[in-house]
Amino acid sequence: NMNLSDGISFVLVVMATFAMSEALTIIFKSNDPTRVAKQISLSQLGSIKLDKTETKKMVTTIPRSSVLGFIIGVLPGAGSTIASFLAYGMERNFVNDEEKQKFGKGSVNGLAAPETANNAACSGSFVPLLTLGIPGSGTTAVMLGALLGFGIQPGPRLYQTNPEIFWSVIMSMYIGMVILLILNLPLIPYIARVLATPRTFLIPLILFFSVTGIYLMSFNNFDIYLMIGIAVFATVLRLYDFPMPPLILAFVLGGLMEENLRRSLLISDGSWSFLWNRPLTLCIMICICLIIG
């Protein structure tokens, strides 16, 4: 099919599995996720301050998620979405069984891990942009186009030719974080009220924006039908309590794994010994086995 010659869009799969399938699941289960939010007033939301127990839980979560998010962000084209999913999955393997059951229901570790990795990946994506001139994400790709439009070539010589650009980007990250903190903290109770949107409006809006967003990306009706098909399949998985993040990670990383596996087998004349010949690869394989175990 010619419509599949360029592959399936990552955005299409994400919209189908997390947006449209969520709306279909609400319809099939006949539940109202906004019911609890409607019953809670702004005065009942409580304090947004972290207590000692929550802080203690995040002491180890934030550092390891930051490191993972930064490493994923440095990889060109990986992006913060992959970093968030990987951090969420990694953190779920580190916590005990009792805390693992709280994931998806307001677990502090489950909230801190993906958000920390997301922020770290955003900063890490600037590393290939400023050092090699390669965009690490969609945002940095737009910035690359803007810099080239002004006649500035990002790369190793950027520190010598335009040091003010480099240090301005670094300072903007610190300033942006402080401004976000000042804006977000007072607005959290009001943002939470968005969850009280009536179900009769919520589901049609999700479906409308999902279909419209995908169509505006390619102006191809086939993508809409494909998204609906994936959404139905994802809805069936949801109804049987299968998690969606592994599906997305397999979609993103599966092609990369297959391509690099073929390349490695070609170089090693079909031998699988490259997986444990070197100390680094051996350590990675041991870590994988420990995580799976």
TAZI-V555044 format. One record per pair of residues at least 24 apart in sequence whose C-alpha atoms are under 10 Angstrom apart, sorted by the first residue. I is the first residue (numbers start at 1). J is the second residue. If there is no record, write none. Layout:
BEGIN
I:J  I:J
END
This chain:
BEGIN
3:220  3:221  3:222  3:223  4:222  4:223  4:226  8:223  8:226  8:227  8:251  9:214  9:217  9:218  9:223  9:227  9:251  9:252  10:248  10:251  10:252  11:213  11:214  11:217  11:227  12:210  12:211  12:213  12:214  12:215  12:217  12:223  12:224  12:226  12:227  12:228  12:230  12:231  13:226  13:227  13:228  13:230  13:231  13:234  13:247  13:248  13:251  13:252  14:227  14:230  14:231  14:244  14:245  14:247  14:248  14:251  15:206  15:207  15:209  15:210  15:211  15:213  15:214  15:227  15:228  15:230  15:231  16:207  16:210  16:211  16:214  16:224  16:226  16:227  16:228  16:229  16:230  16:231  16:232  16:233  16:234  16:235  17:227  17:228  17:230  17:231  17:232  17:233  17:234  17:235  17:237  17:238  17:244  17:245  17:247  17:248  18:231  18:234  18:235  18:244  18:245  18:248  19:203  19:206  19:207  19:209  19:210  19:231  20:203  20:204  20:206  20:207  20:208  20:209  20:210  20:211  20:227  20:228  20:230  20:231  20:232  20:234  20:235  21:206  21:207  21:227  21:228  21:230  21:231  21:232  21:233  21:234  21:235  21:236  21:237  21:238  22:203  22:206  22:207  22:231  22:234  22:235  22:238  23:199  23:202  23:203  23:204  23:205  23:206  23:207  23:231  23:235  24:203  24:206  24:207  24:231  24:232  24:234  24:235  24:236  24:238  25:231  25:232  25:234  25:235  25:236  25:237  25:238  25:239  26:199  26:203  26:235  27:199  27:203  28:235  28:239  29:239  31:199  32:198  32:199  32:200  33:195  33:196  33:197  33:198  33:199  33:202  34:193  34:194  34:195  34:196  34:197  34:198  34:199  34:202  35:195  35:196  35:197  35:198  35:199  36:195  36:196  37:192  37:193  37:194  37:195  37:196  37:197  37:198  38:193  38:194  38:195  38:196  38:197  38:198  39:196  40:193  40:196  41:189  41:193  42:189  42:190  42:192  42:193  43:189  44:189  45:188  45:189  45:192  45:193  46:189  47:189  48:185  48:186  48:188  48:189  49:185  50:108  53:108  54:107  54:108  54:109  55:108  55:109  57:95  57:107  57:108  57:109  57:112  58:108  58:109  58:110  58:111  58:112  58:113  59:109  60:91  60:109  60:113  61:87  61:90  61:91  61:94  61:95  61:108  61:109  61:110  61:111  61:112  61:113  61:114  61:116  62:87  62:91  62:109  62:112  62:113  62:114  62:115  62:116  62:117  63:113  63:116  63:117  64:90  64:91  64:113  64:116  64:117  65:90  65:91  65:112  65:113  65:114  65:115  65:116  65:117  65:118  65:119  65:120  65:121  66:113  66:114  66:115  66:116  66:117  66:118  66:119  66:120  66:121  66:124  67:116  67:117  67:120  67:121  67:124  68:113  68:116  68:117  68:118  68:120  68:121  69:113  69:114  69:115  69:116  69:117  69:118  69:119  69:120  69:121  69:122  69:123  69:124  69:125  70:116  70:117  70:118  70:119  70:120  70:121  70:122  70:123  70:124  70:125  70:127  71:117  71:120  71:121  71:124  71:125  72:117  72:118  72:120  72:121  72:122  72:124  72:125  72:136  73:117  73:118  73:119  73:120  73:121  73:122  73:123  73:124  73:125  73:126  73:127  73:128  73:136  73:137  74:120  74:121  74:122  74:123  74:124  74:125  74:126  74:127  74:128  74:129  74:135  74:136  74:137  75:121  75:124  75:125  75:127  75:128  75:134  75:135  75:136  75:137  76:124  76:125  76:126  76:127  76:128  76:129  76:134  76:135  76:136  76:137  77:125  77:134  77:135  77:136  77:137  77:138  77:140  77:141  78:121  78:125  78:136  78:137  78:138  78:252  78:253  79:118  79:121  79:122  79:124  79:125  79:135  79:136  79:137  79:138  79:139  79:140  80:114  80:115  80:117  80:118  80:119  80:120  80:121  80:122  80:123  80:124  80:125  80:136  80:137  80:138  81:114  81:117  81:118  81:121  81:122  81:137  81:248  81:249  82:114  82:117  82:118  82:121  82:245  82:248  82:249  82:252  82:253  83:113  83:114  83:115  83:116  83:117  83:118  83:119  83:120  83:121  83:122  83:249  84:112  84:113  84:114  84:115  84:116  84:117  84:118  84:119  84:120  84:121  84:245  85:113  85:114  85:115  85:117  85:118  85:244  85:245  85:246  85:248  85:249  86:113  86:114  86:117  86:245  86:246  86:249  87:112  87:113  87:114  87:115  87:116  87:117  87:118  88:112  88:113  88:114  88:115  88:117  88:245  89:113  89:114  89:245  89:246  90:114  90:291  93:290  93:291  93:292  93:293  94:291  119:177  122:173  123:169  123:170  123:173  126:169  126:170  127:155  128:154  128:155  129:153  129:154  129:155  129:156  130:154  130:155  130:156  130:157  130:158  130:159  130:165  130:166  130:169  131:155  131:156  131:157  131:158  131:159  131:166  132:156  132:157  132:158  133:158
END
